[in-house]
Amino acid sequence: MNIVILCKANYCRSPVCEKILKSKLENSFTISSAGIIDFIRPTMHINSFNFLKSNGYKDLFHNPKKITSSILKEADIIFCLDHEVAEYIRKNFYRFFKKVKMYNFLDVSISTTDPISLKDNDYNQIMLNLEKCSNLIIDWLNDRRSS
């Protein structure tokens, strides 16, 4: 199964989700992330990197990339981290929209808003929220495979 996680710039949130899912799911899943805008930085946001590192996640190399139709075509599930991203996919890649789910679809009370302008504690709370959603998604994916 090919899973793609999308946020605005592929800089703060989607790399974190990608690394968490990759570390906890078996190799039968292909997981990648991208953004809806061009964002030229050589890695992920330092707060995202520090969150992953401090929680024991490995393979923290990341190079932000922008979404393409070929990436979406190969995806079985597309997880969007906010409504702006989902709306972008609906407007610009409408034929793939049926594959879209919101990242917090299993618990919509969990905020996955863009933390780029947040202070350290609030930024970290979004990272914790992404980890919660990731764990819910892992359980959901494993339940789908076993049924």
Secondary structure, 3 states (H helix, E strand, C coil): CEEEEEECCCCCCHHHHHHHHHHHCCCCCEEEEEECCCCCCCCCCHHHHHHHHHCCCCCCCCCCCECCHHHHHHCCEEEECCHHHHHHHHHHCHHHHHHEEECCCCCCCCCCCCCCCCCHHHHHHHHHHHHHHHHHHHHHHHHHHHC
